Amino acid sequence: MRRTRAAAVSATALLAASLLVGSASPAHAAPTGCTTWQEGYVVHSQCTGGTGTQAVYVSGLHVNPAVGWVAMSGPRVGVGEISSVNFPGTVWYRSTTVYD
């Protein structure tokens, strides 16, 4: 009788532990499959997979030489959405900033 009770208590504890592990929240993954492109003065970025948010990042020379080097970021958007920024000058660098 003692062995069956101990086995039942052990099985119950094992079941409870497996339920706790099985219900843990999933880890966040940064967006994947990100691309950037430019159409005139507008620079875009879009990610096709993962979770989280992303934003386009652009840097380059402003159209007004007195301003010089400028860096700008577009709005943070979800996966599948497009982040865009109107850059007033010559783009030297563009990328996608990803957030969990």
Contacts in CASP RR format, 6 or more apart in sequence:
PFRMAT RR
TARGET T0000
AUTHOR 0000-0000-0000
METHOD contacts of the structure
MODEL  1
MRRTRAAAVSATALLAASLLVGSASPAHAAPTGCTTWQEGYVVHSQCTGG
TGTQAVYVSGLHVNPAVGWVAMSGPRVGVGEISSVNFPGTVWYRSTTVYD
28 51 0 8 1.000
28 52 0 8 1.000
28 100 0 8 1.000
29 50 0 8 1.000
29 51 0 8 1.000
29 52 0 8 1.000
29 100 0 8 1.000
30 50 0 8 1.000
30 51 0 8 1.000
30 52 0 8 1.000
30 98 0 8 1.000
30 99 0 8 1.000
30 100 0 8 1.000
31 47 0 8 1.000
31 49 0 8 1.000
31 50 0 8 1.000
31 51 0 8 1.000
31 52 0 8 1.000
31 53 0 8 1.000
31 54 0 8 1.000
31 78 0 8 1.000
31 79 0 8 1.000
31 96 0 8 1.000
31 98 0 8 1.000
32 47 0 8 1.000
32 48 0 8 1.000
32 49 0 8 1.000
32 50 0 8 1.000
33 47 0 8 1.000
33 48 0 8 1.000
33 49 0 8 1.000
34 45 0 8 1.000
34 46 0 8 1.000
34 47 0 8 1.000
34 48 0 8 1.000
34 54 0 8 1.000
34 96 0 8 1.000
34 98 0 8 1.000
35 45 0 8 1.000
35 46 0 8 1.000
35 47 0 8 1.000
35 96 0 8 1.000
36 43 0 8 1.000
36 44 0 8 1.000
36 45 0 8 1.000
36 56 0 8 1.000
36 94 0 8 1.000
36 95 0 8 1.000
36 96 0 8 1.000
37 43 0 8 1.000
37 44 0 8 1.000
38 44 0 8 1.000
38 91 0 8 1.000
38 94 0 8 1.000
41 86 0 8 1.000
41 87 0 8 1.000
41 88 0 8 1.000
41 89 0 8 1.000
42 84 0 8 1.000
42 85 0 8 1.000
42 86 0 8 1.000
42 87 0 8 1.000
43 56 0 8 1.000
43 58 0 8 1.000
43 84 0 8 1.000
43 85 0 8 1.000
43 87 0 8 1.000
43 91 0 8 1.000
43 94 0 8 1.000
44 56 0 8 1.000
44 82 0 8 1.000
44 83 0 8 1.000
44 84 0 8 1.000
45 54 0 8 1.000
45 55 0 8 1.000
45 56 0 8 1.000
45 57 0 8 1.000
45 82 0 8 1.000
45 83 0 8 1.000
45 94 0 8 1.000
45 95 0 8 1.000
45 96 0 8 1.000
46 54 0 8 1.000
46 80 0 8 1.000
46 81 0 8 1.000
46 82 0 8 1.000
46 83 0 8 1.000
47 54 0 8 1.000
47 78 0 8 1.000
47 79 0 8 1.000
47 80 0 8 1.000
47 96 0 8 1.000
47 98 0 8 1.000
48 79 0 8 1.000
48 80 0 8 1.000
49 79 0 8 1.000
49 80 0 8 1.000
50 79 0 8 1.000
51 79 0 8 1.000
51 100 0 8 1.000
52 78 0 8 1.000
52 79 0 8 1.000
52 98 0 8 1.000
52 99 0 8 1.000
52 100 0 8 1.000
53 76 0 8 1.000
53 77 0 8 1.000
53 78 0 8 1.000
53 79 0 8 1.000
53 98 0 8 1.000
53 99 0 8 1.000
54 76 0 8 1.000
54 77 0 8 1.000
54 78 0 8 1.000
54 79 0 8 1.000
54 83 0 8 1.000
54 96 0 8 1.000
54 97 0 8 1.000
54 98 0 8 1.000
54 99 0 8 1.000
55 73 0 8 1.000
55 74 0 8 1.000
55 75 0 8 1.000
55 76 0 8 1.000
55 77 0 8 1.000
55 83 0 8 1.000
55 96 0 8 1.000
55 97 0 8 1.000
55 99 0 8 1.000
56 73 0 8 1.000
56 74 0 8 1.000
56 83 0 8 1.000
56 84 0 8 1.000
56 85 0 8 1.000
56 94 0 8 1.000
56 95 0 8 1.000
56 96 0 8 1.000
56 97 0 8 1.000
57 71 0 8 1.000
57 72 0 8 1.000
57 73 0 8 1.000
57 74 0 8 1.000
57 94 0 8 1.000
57 95 0 8 1.000
57 96 0 8 1.000
57 97 0 8 1.000
58 71 0 8 1.000
58 72 0 8 1.000
58 73 0 8 1.000
58 85 0 8 1.000
58 87 0 8 1.000
58 91 0 8 1.000
58 93 0 8 1.000
58 94 0 8 1.000
59 69 0 8 1.000
59 70 0 8 1.000
59 71 0 8 1.000
59 72 0 8 1.000
59 91 0 8 1.000
59 92 0 8 1.000
59 93 0 8 1.000
59 94 0 8 1.000
60 69 0 8 1.000
60 70 0 8 1.000
60 71 0 8 1.000
60 87 0 8 1.000
60 89 0 8 1.000
60 90 0 8 1.000
60 91 0 8 1.000
60 92 0 8 1.000
60 93 0 8 1.000
61 68 0 8 1.000
61 69 0 8 1.000
61 70 0 8 1.000
61 89 0 8 1.000
61 90 0 8 1.000
61 92 0 8 1.000
62 68 0 8 1.000
62 69 0 8 1.000
62 70 0 8 1.000
62 88 0 8 1.000
62 89 0 8 1.000
63 88 0 8 1.000
63 89 0 8 1.000
63 90 0 8 1.000
64 88 0 8 1.000
70 87 0 8 1.000
70 88 0 8 1.000
70 89 0 8 1.000
72 85 0 8 1.000
72 87 0 8 1.000
73 85 0 8 1.000
73 97 0 8 1.000
74 83 0 8 1.000
74 84 0 8 1.000
74 85 0 8 1.000
75 83 0 8 1.000
76 83 0 8 1.000
76 99 0 8 1.000
77 83 0 8 1.000
83 96 0 8 1.000
END
